Amino acid sequence: MVFGGIQKNSFIDYPGRISCVLFVSGCNFECPYCHNPDLVKCGPMASPTLNKAEVFEFLERHKGFLDGVVISGGEPTLQKDIAGLCKKIKEMGYPVKLDTNGSRPQIVKQLVEGDLVDYIAMDIKTDPFHYSPVIKKGIDPDSLFSSIRTIMNSALPYEFRTTCVKPIVDARIVETIAKTIKGATLYALQRFMNNGVLHPEFFEEGSATYDDNELMTLKSIAKPWVKQCIVR
């Protein structure tokens, strides 16, 4: 398990809970707008990487204050011992939220069926058929669809998320995604902040940011297809 950092407390990353966020290092995507570029490159976010002993010691010391753990990245499902990490955290009494890009459906299924996660947030970057070449070359959209089905068919609370960044996401794409996750309990449209991103050169020409009115328009497009759509 390669940890890239820890956010010691968060009131927003795990809905309804005070959580810490464990960031794992390494990702199989190259999203130009990624705000954790060091993790994508398999490095730490800031200080030297953590080890398991330090993570578990921190969680033990913060029982009674924290009531949830978020595992984010990078992409957690790339880690060979992700199931073991989730199991250990749950044995300590913490519910686990997983942030994933959905590219490894077999791991998502393993975690769900093994009762190793309690909440899943899956990022849908754009139309699943159009991930290549900007998000990942050669991505099989069926892997994304498989993760979506596993998540929606589970009894777990979950959400799907799309970062609204031009030109990767537009009104047509939002509608396509919303139809793909038709009936989903929660679809979050996320604002793009153009600072500290993985590939700043991608955004050198023109504005990639949607204003509030444009985001509300995208929300109105998605809303009929899902149970709840929000902008964050």
The 8 nearest C-alpha neighbors of each residue, nearest first, counted from 0:
[[1, 78, 80, 2, 79, 81, 51, 23],
 [2, 0, 24, 23, 3, 50, 78, 48],
 [3, 1, 23, 49, 24, 48, 4, 22],
 [4, 2, 43, 24, 23, 48, 22, 44],
 [5, 3, 22, 44, 2, 43, 48, 21],
 [6, 4, 21, 20, 7, 22, 19, 3],
 [7, 5, 20, 19, 8, 21, 4, 9],
 [6, 8, 19, 5, 20, 9, 18, 21],
 [9, 7, 19, 18, 6, 17, 10, 20],
 [8, 10, 18, 11, 17, 19, 12, 7],
 [9, 11, 17, 12, 16, 18, 8, 13],
 [12, 10, 9, 13, 14, 17, 16, 15],
 [11, 13, 9, 10, 14, 69, 18, 20],
 [12, 14, 16, 11, 18, 15, 69, 96],
 [15, 13, 16, 11, 12, 10, 17, 18],
 [14, 16, 13, 17, 10, 11, 12, 18],
 [17, 15, 13, 14, 18, 66, 67, 10],
 [18, 16, 10, 65, 66, 9, 67, 8],
 [19, 17, 67, 68, 9, 65, 8, 66],
 [18, 20, 8, 7, 68, 6, 9, 69],
 [19, 21, 69, 6, 5, 70, 68, 22],
 [20, 22, 5, 70, 71, 69, 4, 23],
 [23, 21, 72, 71, 4, 3, 5, 2],
 [24, 22, 2, 72, 3, 73, 1, 75],
 [23, 25, 38, 41, 3, 73, 2, 1],
 [24, 26, 41, 39, 73, 38, 40, 74],
 [27, 25, 73, 39, 74, 28, 24, 38],
 [26, 28, 29, 25, 74, 135, 39, 77],
 [29, 27, 135, 26, 134, 30, 39, 100],
 [30, 28, 134, 31, 135, 27, 133, 39],
 [29, 31, 134, 33, 32, 28, 133, 197],
 [32, 30, 198, 197, 33, 29, 201, 196],
 [31, 33, 196, 30, 197, 34, 198, 193],
 [34, 32, 196, 197, 30, 35, 31, 36],
 [33, 35, 196, 36, 195, 32, 197, 194],
 [34, 36, 38, 37, 33, 39, 44, 196],
 [37, 35, 197, 39, 38, 34, 33, 40],
 [38, 36, 42, 40, 39, 35, 44, 43],
 [37, 39, 24, 41, 42, 40, 73, 36],
 [40, 38, 25, 26, 36, 41, 37, 73],
 [39, 41, 37, 38, 42, 25, 36, 26],
 [42, 40, 25, 24, 38, 39, 37, 43],
 [41, 43, 37, 38, 40, 24, 3, 44],
 [44, 42, 3, 48, 45, 38, 37, 47],
 [45, 43, 3, 37, 4, 38, 42, 46],
 [46, 44, 43, 47, 4, 3, 48, 37],
 [45, 47, 48, 43, 44, 4, 3, 49],
 [48, 46, 43, 49, 45, 3, 4, 44],
 [47, 49, 3, 43, 2, 4, 46, 50],
 [50, 48, 2, 53, 4, 47, 3, 51],
 [49, 51, 53, 52, 54, 2, 48, 1],
 [52, 50, 54, 53, 55, 49, 0, 2],
 [51, 53, 55, 54, 50, 56, 49, 57],
 [54, 52, 56, 51, 50, 55, 57, 49],
 [53, 55, 51, 57, 56, 52, 58, 50],
 [56, 54, 58, 52, 57, 53, 59, 51],
 [55, 57, 53, 59, 54, 58, 52, 60],
 [56, 58, 54, 60, 55, 59, 53, 61],
 [59, 57, 55, 61, 60, 56, 54, 62],
 [58, 60, 56, 57, 61, 62, 55, 91],
 [61, 59, 57, 58, 62, 56, 55, 63],
 [62, 60, 58, 59, 64, 65, 63, 57],
 [63, 61, 64, 59, 60, 65, 58, 66],
 [62, 64, 65, 61, 66, 60, 59, 58],
 [63, 65, 62, 61, 66, 17, 18, 60],
 [66, 64, 17, 18, 67, 62, 63, 61],
 [65, 67, 17, 18, 16, 93, 64, 63],
 [68, 66, 18, 94, 93, 65, 16, 95],
 [67, 69, 95, 18, 19, 20, 96, 94],
 [68, 70, 20, 96, 95, 97, 21, 19],
 [71, 69, 21, 97, 20, 22, 98, 96],
 [72, 70, 22, 98, 21, 75, 69, 23],
 [73, 71, 22, 23, 74, 75, 24, 38],
 [72, 74, 26, 25, 24, 38, 39, 23],
 [73, 75, 72, 26, 76, 77, 99, 25],
 [76, 74, 77, 78, 72, 23, 71, 73],
 [75, 77, 78, 74, 106, 81, 103, 99],
 [78, 76, 75, 74, 79, 26, 25, 103],
 [77, 79, 81, 76, 80, 75, 0, 1],
 [80, 78, 81, 77, 0, 76, 82, 83],
 [81, 79, 83, 82, 78, 0, 84, 85],
 [80, 82, 84, 78, 83, 79, 85, 76],
 [83, 81, 85, 80, 84, 86, 110, 115],
 [82, 84, 86, 80, 81, 85, 87, 88],
 [83, 85, 81, 87, 86, 82, 80, 88],
 [84, 86, 88, 82, 83, 87, 115, 89],
 [87, 85, 83, 89, 84, 88, 115, 82],
 [86, 88, 90, 84, 89, 85, 83, 91],
 [89, 87, 91, 85, 90, 86, 93, 84],
 [88, 90, 93, 92, 86, 91, 87, 94],
 [91, 89, 87, 92, 88, 86, 93, 85],
 [90, 92, 88, 89, 93, 87, 59, 58],
 [93, 91, 89, 90, 94, 88, 66, 62],
 [92, 94, 89, 67, 91, 88, 66, 95],
 [93, 95, 67, 117, 89, 68, 92, 96],
 [96, 94, 116, 68, 117, 69, 67, 93],
 [95, 97, 118, 69, 119, 117, 116, 68],
 [96, 98, 119, 70, 69, 120, 99, 118],
 [97, 99, 120, 71, 121, 119, 70, 96],
 [100, 98, 121, 101, 74, 97, 120, 122],
 [99, 101, 122, 121, 102, 74, 123, 98],
 [102, 100, 99, 143, 146, 103, 104, 121],
 [101, 103, 100, 143, 142, 104, 146, 99],
 [104, 102, 105, 101, 106, 107, 76, 142],
 [105, 103, 146, 107, 106, 142, 145, 108],
 [104, 106, 108, 107, 103, 109, 146, 145],
 [107, 105, 109, 108, 104, 103, 76, 110],
 [106, 108, 104, 110, 109, 105, 111, 103],
 [109, 107, 105, 111, 106, 110, 112, 104],
 [110, 108, 106, 112, 107, 111, 113, 105],
 [109, 111, 115, 113, 107, 108, 112, 116],
 [110, 112, 108, 114, 113, 109, 116, 107],
 [113, 111, 109, 114, 110, 108, 115, 153],
 [112, 114, 110, 115, 111, 109, 116, 108],
 [115, 113, 111, 112, 116, 110, 117, 109],
 [114, 116, 110, 113, 85, 86, 111, 82],
 [117, 115, 95, 114, 118, 96, 110, 111],
 [116, 118, 95, 96, 94, 155, 115, 119],
 [119, 117, 96, 156, 157, 116, 155, 97],
 [120, 118, 157, 97, 96, 98, 121, 158],
 [119, 121, 158, 98, 157, 159, 97, 99],
 [122, 120, 159, 99, 100, 98, 101, 160],
 [121, 123, 160, 100, 159, 161, 124, 99],
 [124, 122, 161, 125, 160, 121, 159, 100],
 [123, 125, 161, 122, 162, 126, 130, 134],
 [124, 126, 123, 168, 127, 172, 167, 130],
 [125, 127, 129, 128, 172, 176, 175, 130],
 [128, 126, 140, 129, 130, 125, 143, 123],
 [129, 127, 126, 140, 130, 131, 139, 125],
 [128, 130, 126, 131, 127, 125, 132, 133],
 [131, 129, 134, 127, 135, 128, 132, 133],
 [132, 130, 136, 135, 133, 129, 134, 137],
 [131, 133, 136, 135, 134, 130, 137, 129],
 [134, 132, 131, 135, 130, 30, 29, 136],
 [135, 133, 30, 130, 29, 28, 131, 132],
 [136, 134, 131, 28, 132, 130, 138, 133],
 [137, 135, 131, 132, 138, 134, 130, 133],
 [136, 138, 131, 139, 135, 132, 130, 140],
 [139, 137, 136, 135, 140, 131, 130, 102],
 [138, 140, 141, 142, 137, 143, 128, 102],
 [141, 139, 143, 127, 142, 128, 138, 144],
 [142, 140, 144, 139, 143, 145, 127, 146],
 [143, 141, 145, 140, 144, 139, 102, 104],
 [144, 142, 140, 146, 141, 145, 101, 102],
 [143, 145, 141, 147, 146, 142, 148, 140],
 [144, 146, 142, 148, 143, 147, 104, 141],
 [147, 145, 104, 149, 143, 101, 148, 144],
 [146, 148, 144, 150, 145, 149, 151, 143],
 [149, 147, 145, 151, 146, 150, 152, 144],
 [150, 148, 146, 152, 147, 151, 153, 145],
 [151, 149, 147, 153, 148, 152, 146, 157],
 [150, 152, 148, 153, 149, 147, 183, 157],
 [153, 151, 149, 150, 148, 154, 147, 155],
 [154, 152, 150, 155, 151, 149, 111, 156],
 [153, 155, 152, 156, 151, 150, 157, 111],
 [156, 154, 153, 118, 157, 117, 119, 150],
 [155, 157, 118, 154, 119, 117, 158, 184],
 [158, 156, 119, 118, 120, 155, 159, 185],
 [157, 159, 120, 185, 186, 121, 119, 160],
 [158, 160, 121, 186, 120, 122, 187, 185],
 [161, 159, 122, 187, 186, 123, 188, 121],
 [162, 160, 188, 123, 124, 122, 189, 163],
 [161, 163, 189, 188, 164, 190, 191, 160],
 [164, 162, 168, 190, 189, 191, 161, 188],
 [163, 165, 207, 168, 208, 191, 167, 162],
 [166, 164, 207, 167, 168, 208, 169, 163],
 [165, 167, 168, 164, 169, 207, 163, 206],
 [168, 166, 165, 164, 125, 169, 163, 124],
 [169, 167, 166, 165, 164, 163, 172, 125],
 [168, 170, 172, 171, 173, 166, 165, 167],
 [171, 169, 173, 172, 217, 174, 168, 220],
 [172, 170, 174, 173, 169, 175, 168, 220],
 [171, 173, 175, 169, 174, 170, 126, 168],
 [174, 172, 170, 176, 175, 171, 177, 169],
 [173, 175, 177, 171, 172, 176, 221, 220],
 [176, 174, 172, 178, 173, 177, 179, 171],
 [177, 175, 179, 173, 178, 174, 126, 172],
 [176, 178, 174, 180, 221, 179, 175, 224],
 [179, 177, 181, 175, 176, 180, 224, 174],
 [178, 180, 176, 177, 181, 175, 144, 174],
 [181, 179, 177, 178, 183, 182, 176, 225],
 [180, 182, 178, 224, 225, 179, 183, 177],
 [181, 183, 225, 226, 224, 180, 184, 178],
 [184, 182, 225, 180, 185, 181, 226, 151],
 [183, 185, 226, 227, 182, 225, 158, 186],
 [186, 184, 227, 158, 183, 228, 226, 159],
 [187, 185, 228, 159, 160, 158, 227, 229],
 [188, 186, 160, 229, 230, 228, 189, 159],
 [189, 187, 230, 161, 160, 162, 229, 231],
 [188, 190, 162, 231, 163, 230, 161, 187],
 [191, 189, 163, 162, 231, 192, 188, 209],
 [190, 192, 164, 208, 163, 162, 193, 189],
 [191, 193, 194, 190, 208, 32, 196, 34],
 [194, 192, 191, 196, 195, 32, 208, 207],
 [193, 195, 196, 192, 34, 199, 32, 191],
 [194, 196, 34, 197, 193, 199, 36, 35],
 [197, 195, 34, 32, 33, 194, 198, 199],
 [196, 198, 36, 33, 31, 32, 199, 34],
 [197, 199, 31, 200, 196, 201, 32, 202],
 [200, 198, 201, 202, 196, 197, 203, 31],
 [199, 201, 203, 202, 198, 204, 31, 197],
 [202, 200, 199, 198, 203, 31, 204, 32],
 [203, 201, 200, 204, 199, 207, 205, 206],
 [204, 202, 200, 201, 205, 199, 206, 207],
 [203, 205, 202, 206, 201, 200, 207, 199],
 [206, 204, 207, 203, 202, 165, 208, 166],
 [205, 207, 208, 204, 202, 165, 203, 209],
 [206, 208, 165, 164, 205, 202, 166, 209],
 [209, 207, 206, 164, 191, 165, 210, 192],
 [210, 208, 213, 214, 211, 207, 164, 163],
 [209, 211, 213, 212, 214, 208, 190, 215],
 [212, 210, 214, 213, 215, 209, 216, 190],
 [213, 211, 215, 214, 210, 216, 209, 217],
 [212, 214, 216, 210, 215, 211, 209, 217],
 [213, 215, 217, 211, 216, 212, 209, 218],
 [216, 214, 218, 212, 213, 217, 219, 211],
 [215, 217, 213, 219, 214, 218, 212, 220],
 [218, 216, 214, 220, 215, 219, 170, 213],
 [217, 219, 215, 221, 216, 220, 222, 214],
 [220, 218, 216, 222, 217, 221, 215, 223],
 [219, 221, 217, 218, 222, 174, 216, 223],
 [222, 220, 218, 177, 219, 174, 223, 224],
 [221, 223, 219, 228, 224, 225, 220, 218],
 [224, 222, 221, 225, 220, 219, 226, 177],
 [223, 225, 181, 222, 177, 221, 178, 182],
 [226, 224, 182, 183, 181, 227, 222, 223],
 [225, 227, 184, 182, 183, 185, 228, 224],
 [228, 226, 185, 225, 184, 186, 222, 229],
 [229, 227, 186, 222, 187, 185, 218, 225],
 [228, 230, 187, 188, 186, 231, 227, 218],
 [231, 229, 188, 187, 189, 228, 218, 214],
 [230, 189, 190, 188, 229, 187, 162, 214]]
